[in-house]
Amino acid sequence: MSSRVLALMLAASTISLGTSTAQIVTTTSNPPAPAAREGAEGRAAESRKPNGVHIGTEAFRDLERGFDNTLIGTGGGDPIDLLGATRGLYLPGYGVVFTTEVSLINTPTLNPFRQHITKEEAANVHKRKIEHLPLLEQAMRNMMVHSATLLESVPSGEKIVLAVRILYLPWEDTSGLPGQIVMTANRRELLTLASATAAIQTERE
């Protein structure tokens, strides 16, 4: 290869390298100031909190156990039969909801020693359950007021709801007896009305 050709090749390589280098553009951006970064992170964290309400598990546990114990003691020697432990949860923007399941009395069941229920026994069971219904509703109203007082972190404009399912056996006469009772009230009204229970809306289904 002649020296002239070699010189031309070197020149071409130098021009190509210069062009490629000129085409490379390096951009840098300054990091956001600490205050701006902290503000953005704070707004992002706040957006993950629906309304900033936090209810400790201990508060729920105390209310749940307390209502269970109340139900078990309702009716004296002929008590309500608690079939499922009370459970509560908080719905952001709505309020607190408690649920449980009961039988209004310890209902006799069919078994090898009790093959059938007589008409007299069925009538007696129905009568006792009718008598226990207002006792259950009073226990529920007390629970509503107590919950509104204890759950201080729940916004006053949100609700307290208590739903109790009432279970029956196939042979029972359920006339005049609801399958569930749902009580609802605004927390503020439970705390401020002279007669707090007047604020409670009761639905029987």
Sequence and secondary structure as in RCSB ss.txt:
>XXXX:A:sequence
MSSRVLALMLAASTISLGTSTAQIVTTTSNPPAPAAREGAEGRAAESRKPNGVHIGTEAFRDLERGFDNTLIGTG
GGDPIDLLGATRGLYLPGYGVVFTTEVSLINTPTLNPFRQHITKEEAANVHKRKIEHLPLLEQAMRNMMVHSATL
LESVPSGEKIVLAVRILYLPWEDTSGLPGQIVMTANRRELLTLASATAAIQTERE
>XXXX:A:secstr
  HHHHHHHHHHHHHHHHHHHHH          HHHHHHHHHHHHHHTSSS     HHHHHHHHHHHHHHHHHTT
TTS  EEEEEEEEEEETTTEEEEEEEEESS     BTTB    HHHHHHHHHHHHHHHHHHHHHHHHHHHHHHHH
 TTS TTSEEEEEEEE   TT   TT  SEEEEEEEHHHHHHSSSGGGG EEEE 
